Amino acid sequence: MKTLGLLIHGPEVIDEGEAEEAIGTLKELGFELEAALGGITGKTAVIDADLRHVIDISRDSKPSEVVYDFVNRGLDFILLLNHAKTEESGFMLGEGILRHFIDRGGAEGSLSFVQLEYSNRIIIPWFLKHRDIYRQLTGIFSDFSERAPYKLESRCKKESDLVYRTIKGVHPSEKIVVNGVVVGMSAHEHTVTLVAKEGKLVKIVGGTLIEHNLEKLPLLDLKAALIKTGSLIRRTKPKRIRIENLIARKGKKKACFFYTVENLFPKMAESDIAVAVVIGDDTTSIAGDILKRFGIPMIGITDGDADGLIDGIRSGALAEYDKFLPPDSMIIRLKPERDDIIGEKVKAAIFKGGYEIELEGDVEQQLEVLKHRILDIADGDIISVLSSSSPEGEKKILAENI
């Protein structure tokens, strides 16, 4: 029987058990499957559901890149599993994936692309190269109502030196995230339009820019950018938090530096990370949520401006990071708007402008040396420090209001 390419998107369809159920059903009926996650927000959900050996999370690929890879390898019937927050956002996801696939050079006639949208249990036949397989799927998922796909239309246009990209299905007061960086907040409209000039965001029509966060966003191609909207990056809760061990690799242990979590998993796959140094409140909480599952220590540099993308981080108070702190870790709280500045100093002084260094000799000793070096660099800007360095692993706030 033909092998299907299974594209999994987001944590919700995993946390709700829907992806695992669909995979089991399809395998029982004789389908061969290759399953991969598109995007990064579902990776911890895959780990918690113990599906790492079923769903590939080794790469940080956009959903459209997963589709492109499947087609290039001959997997030309692709089934998208998703659980959107609304019907409109579900349609917008499928449309956006296919528009990006076509923009990358993919051809509409080269594949079948069918979406199983669990939020309202509909099946959307976007492209149908293999109608016989689609008929089989509609029989298997007979409780899903068939819906006609939207017409693929570009949401991006250029006028003079400005580029506009429209996002639909947005709820009031949702965060707008571009390439992993929270760049703004929606207003009361269901549609927002991002405006860029020379690779920089300059305005959000129907929302408000968060100016100081734009410093974290490199020059971008707005048409190709990965854009998400929402209040939390994981709207559902796992049945359990799963802890796993990474396979130890030969060679030197490394300290790695991160501004975002976009390449955290690939770096973990290719390097023997002994400690991650992460910059920014949201990056610290998201990275901690991942790293604690593997027991990898973290040094986070924050300044209290969390955007609340992680459940449990609301006010940005340092104590809220307690449950995101892996063993032998430390989070430094700095004065307002100082985390990026100190992060640059740490990167220059310790990482020599790069993103990783080898740790020589005793790793635990080098970890403590690294902590002290970062504390010295941040000295004068430190408000407090949250540490899990005690022998019992208990977390405590040190140096409050220095």
C-alpha positions in Angstrom: 0.0 0.0 0.0 1.2 3.5 -0.8 3.2 5.3 1.9 1.6 8.5 3.2 3.5 11.6 4.3 2.0 12.6 7.6 2.5 16.3 8.5 1.8 17.0 12.2 1.3 20.7 13.2 1.2 22.1 16.7 0.9 20.6 20.2 -2.9 20.5 20.4 -3.5 17.6 18.0 -0.8 15.6 19.9 -1.9 16.5 23.5 -5.5 15.6 22.7 -4.3 12.1 21.5 -5.7 12.7 18.0 -2.4 12.3 16.1 -1.6 9.1 17.9 -5.1 7.8 17.2 -4.9 8.7 13.5 -1.5 7.1 13.2 -2.7 3.9 14.8 -5.8 3.7 12.7 -4.0 4.2 9.4 -1.3 1.6 10.3 -4.0 -0.9 11.3 -5.5 -0.5 7.9 -2.2 -1.2 6.1 -0.9 2.2 5.3 2.8 2.8 5.5 3.5 6.2 7.1 6.3 8.7 7.5 5.4 11.3 10.1 7.1 14.6 10.7 6.4 17.7 12.8 6.2 21.0 11.0 7.3 24.0 13.1 8.7 23.8 16.6 5.8 24.4 19.0 4.8 20.8 19.0 8.1 19.3 19.9 7.7 19.1 23.6 4.2 17.6 23.0 5.8 14.8 20.9 8.3 14.1 23.7 5.6 14.1 26.4 3.4 11.7 24.3 6.4 9.4 23.9 6.1 9.7 20.1 9.7 10.7 19.3 10.3 7.4 17.4 7.1 7.8 15.5 7.1 11.5 14.6 10.3 13.1 13.4 11.2 16.2 15.4 14.9 16.2 14.6 14.8 19.2 12.3 13.4 22.7 12.6 11.4 22.7 9.4 8.5 24.9 8.5 5.4 22.9 7.5 5.8 23.9 3.9 9.4 22.7 4.0 8.2 19.3 5.3 5.8 19.1 2.4 8.6 20.0 -0.1 10.8 17.3 1.4 8.1 14.7 1.3 7.4 15.4 -2.4 11.1 15.4 -3.3 11.4 11.9 -1.8 8.4 10.6 -3.6 5.8 10.9 -0.8 3.2 12.7 -2.9 0.1 12.0 -0.8 0.4 14.2 2.3 -2.1 14.2 5.2 -2.0 17.3 7.5 -3.2 16.7 11.1 -4.1 19.9 13.0 -6.3 21.1 15.8 -6.7 24.9 15.2 -8.2 27.4 17.6 -10.9 28.3 15.1 -12.2 27.0 11.8 -10.9 30.1 10.1 -7.4 29.7 11.4 -7.5 26.0 10.4 -8.2 27.0 6.8 -5.6 29.7 7.0 -3.0 27.2 8.0 -3.6 24.8 5.1 -3.8 27.6 2.6 -0.6 29.2 4.0 1.4 25.9 3.9 0.5 25.3 0.2 1.2 28.9 -0.8 4.6 28.7 0.7 5.1 25.3 -0.9 4.3 26.8 -4.3 6.5 29.8 -3.6 9.4 27.4 -3.1 8.8 25.9 -6.5 6.4 23.2 -5.7 3.7 22.4 -8.3 0.0 21.9 -7.5 -0.3 18.8 -9.7 2.7 17.1 -8.0 0.8 16.0 -4.9 -2.3 15.2 -3.0 -2.7 17.4 0.1 -5.5 16.7 2.5 -6.1 18.3 5.9 -7.8 16.6 8.8 -8.9 19.5 11.0 -9.8 18.2 14.4 -11.0 21.5 15.9 -14.4 21.0 14.1 -13.7 17.6 12.6 -13.6 18.5 8.9 -11.6 17.1 6.0 -10.3 19.5 3.4 -9.1 18.1 0.0 -6.8 20.9 -1.0 -5.1 19.1 -3.9 -6.1 15.6 -5.2 -3.6 13.7 -7.4 -4.8 10.3 -6.0 -8.5 10.3 -5.7 -8.7 6.6 -4.9 -6.6 7.1 -1.7 -8.8 10.1 -0.8 -11.9 8.0 -1.0 -10.3 5.5 1.3 -9.5 8.2 3.8 -13.1 9.6 3.8 -14.3 6.1 4.6 -11.8 5.7 7.4 -12.5 9.2 8.9 -16.3 9.0 8.1 -17.2 11.3 11.1 -15.3 14.2 9.4 -17.4 16.4 7.2 -15.9 17.3 3.8 -15.4 21.0 3.2 -14.3 22.7 0.0 -10.8 24.3 0.2 -10.2 28.0 0.0 -8.8 29.5 -3.2 -5.1 30.0 -2.8 -4.5 33.7 -2.7 -1.4 35.6 -1.8 -1.7 37.5 1.4 1.3 39.6 0.5 1.6 42.6 -1.7 4.2 45.3 -2.5 3.6 49.0 -3.0 6.6 51.2 -3.6 9.1 50.3 -0.9 6.6 48.8 1.5 5.6 45.1 1.8 2.2 44.2 3.3 1.2 40.8 4.6 -2.3 40.1 5.9 -3.1 37.5 8.6 -6.7 36.3 9.1 -8.4 34.5 11.9 -6.8 36.6 14.6 -8.5 37.0 18.0 -8.4 40.3 20.0 -5.3 40.8 22.2 -3.3 37.9 20.7 0.4 38.0 20.4 1.8 38.2 16.9 4.9 36.1 16.5 7.3 36.5 13.5 10.1 33.9 13.1 9.9 33.1 16.8 9.9 36.8 18.0 6.8 38.4 19.6 6.6 41.6 17.5 3.1 42.9 18.5 -0.4 42.6 19.8 -3.6 42.4 17.8 -6.4 44.9 18.5 -10.1 44.0 18.1 -10.0 43.2 14.4 -10.1 39.6 13.1 -7.5 40.6 10.5 -4.1 42.2 11.0 -1.6 43.4 8.3 2.1 43.5 8.9 4.0 46.2 7.1 7.8 46.0 6.3 10.2 48.4 4.8 13.7 47.2 3.7 13.4 44.0 5.7 12.2 45.7 8.9 8.7 45.7 10.4 7.4 49.3 10.6 3.7 48.9 11.4 0.9 46.5 12.3 -2.5 47.6 10.9 -5.1 46.3 13.3 -2.5 45.9 16.1 0.4 47.4 18.0 4.1 46.9 17.5 6.3 46.0 20.5 9.2 48.2 19.4 11.9 47.0 21.8 11.3 43.3 20.6 12.1 44.3 17.0 15.8 44.4 17.9 15.7 40.6 18.3 14.4 40.2 14.7 16.9 40.0 11.9 16.2 41.5 8.5 13.4 39.4 7.1 11.6 38.5 3.9 8.0 39.2 5.1 6.5 37.0 2.3 8.5 34.0 3.5 8.4 34.7 7.3 6.8 32.2 9.7 4.0 34.1 11.4 1.8 32.8 14.2 -0.8 34.5 16.4 -2.1 33.3 19.8 -2.1 33.8 23.5 -0.1 30.7 24.4 2.2 28.5 22.2 0.7 25.4 23.8 -3.1 25.8 24.5 -3.5 22.2 25.7 -1.9 20.4 28.6 0.1 17.2 28.4 -1.1 14.2 30.4 2.5 14.0 31.8 5.8 15.7 31.5 8.2 13.1 30.1 11.9 13.1 31.0 14.4 11.5 28.6 18.1 11.1 28.3 20.1 12.2 25.3 22.6 9.8 23.9 26.1 10.9 25.0 28.4 11.6 22.1 32.1 11.3 21.7 34.1 14.5 21.8 34.0 17.7 23.7 31.0 19.0 25.8 29.8 22.3 24.6 28.2 25.5 25.9 25.8 26.9 23.4 24.3 30.4 23.0 20.7 31.1 22.0 18.6 34.2 21.3 15.6 32.0 20.2 14.7 28.4 20.4 14.4 28.0 16.6 17.5 25.9 16.3 17.6 24.3 19.8 16.6 20.8 18.8 19.0 20.6 15.8 21.8 21.8 18.0 20.9 19.2 20.6 20.9 16.5 17.9 24.3 17.4 16.5 26.2 18.6 19.6 26.8 17.3 23.1 25.4 20.3 24.9 26.5 20.6 28.5 24.8 24.0 29.1 22.6 26.4 27.2 23.0 30.1 27.6 19.7 31.8 26.6 18.8 35.4 26.2 15.3 36.9 26.9 12.3 36.1 29.1 10.2 34.1 26.6 13.3 32.3 25.2 14.3 31.4 28.7 10.9 29.9 29.7 10.5 28.0 26.4 14.1 26.7 26.4 13.7 25.7 30.0 10.5 23.8 29.3 12.5 21.8 26.6 15.8 21.4 28.4 14.4 20.1 31.7 13.0 17.1 29.7 16.6 16.2 28.9 18.3 17.3 32.1 20.4 19.9 30.3 21.4 22.9 32.6 20.5 26.4 31.4 21.7 29.9 32.2 18.9 32.4 31.4 19.4 36.1 31.1 16.1 38.0 31.6 14.8 41.5 32.3 11.1 40.9 33.2 9.4 41.7 29.9 7.9 38.3 29.2 5.2 38.2 26.6 3.3 35.4 28.3 3.6 32.8 25.5 4.1 30.0 28.1 1.4 28.9 30.5 2.6 29.9 34.0 4.5 33.0 32.9 2.1 36.0 33.4 3.7 38.8 35.4 7.2 37.9 34.5 8.2 37.6 38.1 11.4 35.6 38.5 9.7 33.1 40.8 7.3 32.1 37.9 10.3 30.6 36.2 10.8 28.1 39.0 9.1 25.2 37.2 11.0 25.9 34.0 14.4 25.5 35.6 16.4 22.3 34.9 18.8 21.0 37.5 22.1 23.0 38.0 20.6 26.0 36.3 20.5 29.7 36.9 18.3 32.6 35.8 19.5 36.1 36.1 17.0 38.9 36.4 18.4 42.2 35.2 17.2 45.8 35.2 14.6 46.7 32.4 15.8 46.5 28.8 19.2 45.1 29.7 19.0 41.4 28.7 19.9 41.9 25.1 22.7 44.3 26.0 24.2 41.9 28.5 23.6 39.0 26.1 25.7 40.7 23.5 28.5 41.2 26.1 28.4 37.6 27.1 28.4 36.5 23.4 31.5 38.7 22.7 33.5 38.0 25.9 32.8 34.3 26.4 31.6 32.9 23.0 34.0 35.2 21.0 31.1 36.4 18.9 30.0 32.8 18.0 27.3 30.5 19.3 29.2 27.7 21.0 32.4 26.9 22.9 34.0 23.7 24.0 34.3 23.1 27.8 37.7 21.8 28.8 38.3 19.5 31.8 35.7 18.9 34.5 32.4 19.9 33.0 30.6 20.6 36.3 33.5 22.8 37.4 33.4 24.6 34.0 29.7 25.1 34.4 30.3 26.9 37.7 33.1 29.0 36.1 30.7 30.0 33.3 28.0 31.1 35.7 30.4 33.2 37.7 31.8 34.8 34.5 28.3 35.7 33.3 27.5 37.1 36.8 30.6 39.2 36.6 29.6 40.6 33.2 26.1 41.4 34.4 27.3 42.9 37.7 25.6 46.3 38.3 22.5 45.3 36.3 21.5 42.3 38.4 18.3 42.5 40.4 18.0 38.9 41.5 19.1 35.4 40.6 17.1 32.2 40.6 19.2 29.1 41.1 18.8 25.3 41.3 22.4 24.7 42.1 21.9 23.3 45.6 22.8 19.6 46.2 19.2 18.8 46.8 18.2 20.5 43.6 15.9 22.9 45.3 15.3 26.2 43.7 15.9 29.4 45.5 16.1 33.1 44.8 19.5 34.6 45.6 20.7 38.1 45.9 17.2 39.7 45.9 17.3 43.4 45.1 21.0 43.7 44.8 
